[in-house]
């Protein structure tokens, strides 16, 4: 059984910071590579974390990570080990 994203990662996606730092040309390139609407991709930086994890499923976030040349796990802040 797969764990939900919020059980694996903090609800503070780094993807927002990553996307905010990208130029419009970069965002267009990622959107085309992933096959999603540019506006939807750009909206990631403006939505709250709960909406992010409910609106963008794991497979879409994996594709976005690949479009950014990253690993899925790198889009989220890992929970600190105690």
HELIX and SHEET records of a PDB file:
HELIX    1   1 UNK A    5  UNK A    8  1                                   4    
HELIX    2   2 UNK A   15  UNK A   20  1                                   6    
HELIX    3   3 UNK A   24  UNK A   34  1                                  11    
HELIX    4   4 UNK A   38  UNK A   43  1                                   6    
HELIX    5   5 UNK A   49  UNK A   55  1                                   7    
HELIX    6   6 UNK A   58  UNK A   67  1                                  10    
HELIX    7   7 UNK A   72  UNK A   75  5                                   4    
SHEET    1   A 2 UNK A   9  UNK A  13  0                                        
SHEET    2   A 2 UNK A  76  UNK A  78 -1                                        
END                                                                             
